[in-house]
Structures are given as structure tokens and as C-alpha cells.
Amino acid sequence: MYYDYLIVGAGPYGAIFAHEALKCNKKCLVIDKRDHIGGNIYTEQVEGINVHKYGAHIFHTNDKEIWDYVNRFATFNRYTNSPIANFKGEIYNLPFNMNTFHRLWGVSDPAEAEEKIASQCLECVAPQNLEEQALSLVGRDIYEKLIKGYTEKQWGRDCKDLPAFIIKRLPVRFTWDNNYFNDQYQGIPVGGYTQIVEKLLDGSEVRLNTDYFAHRDYFDSVAPKTIYTGMLDEFFNFQFGPLEYRTLHFDTEIVDKPNFQGNAVVNYTDKETPFTRIIEHKHFEFGEQPKTVVTREYSKEYRAGDEPYYPVNDQKNSQRYISYKELAEKEKNVIFGGRLAEYKYYDMWQIFRNALDAVRKELNQTPAG
């Protein structure tokens, strides 16, 4: 065996593990079937703009250790996520706040807004589907204009056919603050995310365009332990059936003007508009380039060969995942980590935290300080 660890996946989870293991003089081989490192946080320069190739990624956290950790590898700007919603040409602020309520009803008093929402809320002790859940939380107007169409496009199903737990809560704020996140730390790395993963992988051997499953016997022989960040069901040859996902299609274009929409993220919440949102990448870093790059994002059903994005955590898939997880727990020489290996949607900071915790446990380390 030539390495201490084989790491399948050159995204942030695998890169953090490799970085920390290297500091303990462990030798890692990192492989990835894509032609680049970084996983879904990969950014590439187009017209001098750092384009988020796999959708918008905003780093936000309340975990100071993780914020300090990621700041070792890049300088973060002061970007604040303040998306807006476009419903048939009507513009609303997200999350739902006093700006939203003033646009909807002309109210400027928080008490009036609370009263308006309460008057529209569905009295439902045990919502049976997403529509009932949303109506019980925010009422008819917000649901019809800002939730229903967007959600049905995102999941490809009628809201009445979606489980209620998808929106256990909805952010309703009776302030004029347009900051989507309440986390203490938030920003975008100046120069994009790829540099972070490059620095994390510095010193480790990395092989791209390399499919673990195409040469599994060989790769299983090169190290006594594997860090696996790919699809959990694929690792076990889909023996309980495939875990279902929603996937995304991105339509990116260069626009010969300095400003296309005036905001990094605009959600299109009517069902008739085929895409869910438009991302204008330069606004993540307050760019002043003469041209701009925009991406229209479409949600669709996952098919084999697509990139899996959002797990479909309904009862069938949740039960299927439990069966796979039981198999994973019996694999003493494999550590499963990341959104695909755990069949769970994670914010970025959670991936950093989980990877750091996993490698510390593996190497019997304790946090510094």
C-alpha cells in the first residue's frame, strides 16, 4: 500500500481531511471523476468574474472556529445575502420582512403585518402536505406569490403532493432588515472558492478525471483506509435501489453590459417562468467589469449521469437511506462524509465542521486552544 488514505472526492470535505492528515505526516491520494477540484464550490473566471459554476454559494456561520479556519485560506469580503423575488414583474424582498409586507399590503407597522398574516393563516393542527404547512405559517398571499410556484418548480411536484416537513418553518421577520441569514459571520472569498481547496490540497497527490468505480479493486488496494464522499447508494451497488435526487441545469451567458439585474440573486416565483432564479455572479464580489455573467438555474428530475443536488427526503427515500447507512456503519475501513455520502443537504460551514471533526477523531486530535 502506497498511501495512508485514499480520498474519493476533491471537494471541501475530502480536501480538509487531506490537509489535516498531511499535517500529521499522513500520505493521501485524492481522486475525483471531474476535471477540476473543489466539488460544487468550484469557481472559474469568465471575463474577470468568478463564476459559481454549480450555483450560488454564500459562506455563513455562527461557528467562530470554522470562520477562523476558512479565513486561513482566503480573504472574505463583506457580502450580505439579500435575494429578491420576482413574481410576474412584481419585486419583493426575501426573506419575508417588513419590506415584503409593505409591498404586499402597504403596511408599515409590524403589528399590522402580524395581524394581516394571522388573518390569512390556515388553522391546521397537523398539516398533511406542504401547502397546508405554508398556509398555516404565512397565509394565502405570501404562499401564492412567493412560495407555491417556486417550490413546485424546485421539486417538480404540486405542493399538495409534497410532505409538510420540507418547510418546517419559514423565516418571517417583522423588521426592515433584508439580510437573509442571521449568522454572525458571512461573506464571499475574494477571488473565488477554488483557491481555498487548492491550498487545502497542497502537498497531497491529486488525480482528476479519475472514476473510483472504474478501477475500484485497484484503488481499494492503495491505502488501508478510504474517505468516501460520493453517492452512498453507488458505493453499495444500489442494492436497495437508488436514492432519489433533484438535479439542476445551468444556462450561463456573458452579457455585454456592466449590470444585468442589480443583484446577485433574483428568484422567479411564478410557475410560468421555467427557471427558478437568475444569478449575476459579479455582484458577489462587487465587480465593476465592463461585462457581466448571468446564470439561469433550472430544477429537474435526476437521471443517472446527472449531478445529484437535493436529496428527496420523503418516507421512501429516508427508509432506503437507513438501510444504506446500516451497511456503511459496518465498513470499518471507510469513513463516509459529505452531502452525497450522508444523503443530506448541508450548508458549507457544516461540511467544514463535519470534515474537521472526522479527521480529528480519526487522528486522535483535540481542537487547538
N, C-alpha and C positions, 0 to 999 in steps of 0.2 A: 504494500500500500504506500502511495506516494504522498498522501495528504492526511492531515488530521480531520478535516471536514470537507465534505462535498456540499456545496450550497447551490440548490436549484432555484434560480431566480435572482436577477441582479437589480431588483427593486430595493426600496429603502430597508425592508426587513432583513433581507439577505446581506445587504451592504453593511448595515450596522453590526450584524453578527460577525461578519468578516473583519471589520475594523477592530472590534473589541478583542476578538480571538487573536489577531495579529499582535496586539499589544502584549499578549501573553505567550508570544513566540509560537503560536499555532499556525500551521500552514493550511491555507484554504484554496480550493478550486471552486470558482464561481462560474456557473454556466447559465445561459439564457437563450431561449429559442428566437428572441427578437434580434434585430441587428443593432441594438443600442442598449445601453444601461439605463437605469432609472425607473423601470416599470411605468406605471401610469402617471408619475410626476415628471416624466421626461419633458423637457422644453427644448425647442430648437429655434435658432434665429432665422427670421424671414424679414427682409427689409429693415434689418437692425432691431427688430421687435422680437422679444422672447415669447414664442407661441406655445401655449399649453396644449400639446398635441392630443392629449386624451381627456380634454375637458378642464374646466377651471379648477384650480387648486389654491385655496387660501389657507395658510397655516395659522391656526388659532388654538390656544390652550390656556388653561389655568395652572398647568403643571410647570412650575418655575425651573425645575431641574431639566425638563425636556426643552424648554425655551432656551435655557443657557447652553444646553448640549447642541442644539441645531445652529445656534449662533456662532459656534466654533468654526463652522464650515461655510458660512455666508453672512453677509451683512443684510439685514432685513429692513425694508422701508416701513413707512407708517400707514400702508394701505389699510383702509377700513371697508369691509364688505357691506355695500349699500345697494343691493339689487333693486330694480324696479320692475313692475309688471305692466304689460301692455294688453289690455282687453279691448279688442276691436277699435284700437286707436285711443282709448281712454288710458291714462297713465296713473298708476298707483304705486305707493311706496311699500316695500317689503322690509322687515316683517310687518304684520298688521299693527299699525300705530296711529297716533292722532293725525298724522298727515293722510293716512289711508282713510280714516273715518271722516275727516273733513272733506276729502274728495268725494266720498260716497254720499254723505248726508248733510254736509255743510255745518257740522257741529264743531265747536272749538273748546267745549267744556268736557273734561274727561268723564264727569258724572253723566252728562248727556249721552256720550258714546257708550258708556256701560249700560245705560238704560235702553238704548237703541238695540244693542246686541242682545240683551236679556229678553227684550220683547219679541225677538225673532228666533230665539233658541228653541229647539225641539226638546220637549220634556221626554227623556228616554233614559230609563234606569239602566238598561243593558242593551246598548246599541248592537244591532246584528250585522251591520256592514259599515263600510267607510262613509257612505252618505249619511247614515243616521248619526255616526260618531261626529262628523264635521258639523252637521246641523245642530247637534246638542252642544257643541263647543262655541261656534261663532255665528250661527244663524244663517238665514237664507241668502242675503245679499252677498256676503263675503264668500259663501260657498259657491254660489252660481257664477260669480265673476272671477274669483281668484283661486279657486281650488278645483272645481269639477273638471273643467276642460283640460287643465294642465295635468291633473292626476290621471285622467283617462288616457291621455296621450302617453304619459310616462309608463303606465302599466299595461296599456293595450286592452283594458277591460273597463266595463261600466263600473262606476263607483258602488253601485248596489251589489256588484259581484266581487268586490274586494273586501278582505277582512278588516274589521274595525281597528285592530291593533296597529295598522300601518301608520295611523296618526293618533297615537295615544294622547298627544297633546298638540296644541297649535300655539305658536308664540303670539300672544295678544298683549300689547303694551300701551298703556294709556299715557304715553309721553310722546314728544315730537322727535325722539332720537331714531335716526334711520340706520344705526349700526345693527346689522343682522345678528352678530354674535355678541354675547355678554362676557366673553372671556377676557381676562386681564391682558393677555399678550396676543398680538395679531399682526400679520404683515406678509409681504411677499419678498423672497430673496432678490436682491438687486443683481441682475444678470441671470436669473432663472434658477430652476431647481437642479438641473443636471450637474452643475458644479458641486453640489453637496454630495451626490452619490459618487462622483469622480474622486473626491477627496476621501470618502469613506472606503472606497475600493483600492486606493493607492497602496501598493505593496502586495496585493493579492493577485493571483493569476485569474484572468477573466477570459472566458471563451464565449463569443456571441454566435448567433446563427447555429446554436447547438441544442438539439432536442434530446432531453434526458431519456424519453421513452423510445427513441430510435436506437439507442445504444445502452439500454438500461443495465444489462449484465456487466458491461464494461465499467460504467460509472459507479455501480454498486461495489465494484472491486477496488476502487482507487482510494477509498477512505473508510475508516471504521464507523463513521457516523455521518448522517446526512441531515442537512437542514432543508426542508422541503416547503416551498411557498407556492406551489402550483395548485391545480384543482384537486380537491380531496377525492372526488369520485374517480377521477382518471388514475390516481395512484393505485387504487384498488380495482382497476379494470372495470369500473361501472357495474360491479356485481350486484348491487341493489337497485340499479337503474340510475340514470343521470340526475344530478341536482340541477334544477332549473334556474335560469337567469334571465334578466333583461339585458340587452346589449345596446350600444349606441352607434350611430353613424354620424360622422363629422363631415360637413361640407365647408371647406376653408377657401377663402379667396382674398387676394390682395385688392384693395380698393384705392383708386388714385385720388385720394383726398385725405386731409390730415385728421378728420374726425367723422366717424360714421354715425354713431348713436349717442355719444356724450357720456357713456357709462360702460363699465367693464361687462356687466351682465344685465340683460333685459329678458325677462321671462314673458313668453306669449301664452296667455292663459285661456284663450278661446280655443275650442276644439277644432275649428275650421283651419287655423294656421297649422301646417303639417309639422313644423319643428317646435320644440319646447322652449328653446332660448337661443339668443344670439350673444356670443362672447366677442368683445372687442379687446384684444389682448394688450394693446399698448397702454390702456388705462390702468392695468395692474401696476405699472411702473412709472406712471405719469409721463409717458413718452411724448416727444414733440417731433417725431419723424414726419417727413412730408407725405408719406403714405400710411395706410393703416391695414391691418389684417383682421378679418372677422370670420367667425366660425358659427355656422348654423348647426344645431345639435338635434338629432332625431333619435327617438327611442323606438326599439323594435324587439321582436321576439328573438331570443338567442337560438342560433343554429350551430352545429358542430363546425368549428373553424373560425367562428366569430370570437371576439374578445368578450369574456364574461364580465359584467359590471355589477349589476344589482341582484343579489340573491332573492329568489321568490320564496319568502319565509312563510308560506302557508302551511297548513297542517300536514299535508302530504310530504312536502319537502323537508319540513322540520323533523318529521319522524325518520325520513330517509337519512338525513344528516346524522341523527343519533346513532343509527346503525353503522355508518362510516366512522363516526367518532369512536365508537367502541373498538373497532378494528385498529384505529390509529393509536389508541392507548396501549395496545398490545405490542406495538412496534418499538422495542426498547432502544433501537439504534437510529431512530428517526425522530427529529423534532419538527412538528408541523406548526407553521406560523404564517400569519398574514391573512388578508381578506379571503383569498381563494381556499387556502388550506383549512380555514376555520369557518368558511361559508357564512361570512358576516360582513356587513358594511362597516368600515372603520373610518373615522377621521384620521388625518395624517399623524397627529400627535399620538394617537393611540397605537399606531403601528410602531412609532419610535419607542414608546414606552414598553410595549409588549416585547419588542426585539431586545431592548436593553435588559429587561427583567429576565428574559430567557437566556441570554448569553451569560449574565451574571450568575444565574442559577447553575448553568452548565459548567462554568469555570470556578464555581465556589467563591465568587467575589461579593463584596459588600459595597454599597454606594460610597463614593468619596465624601468626606466631610461628615 
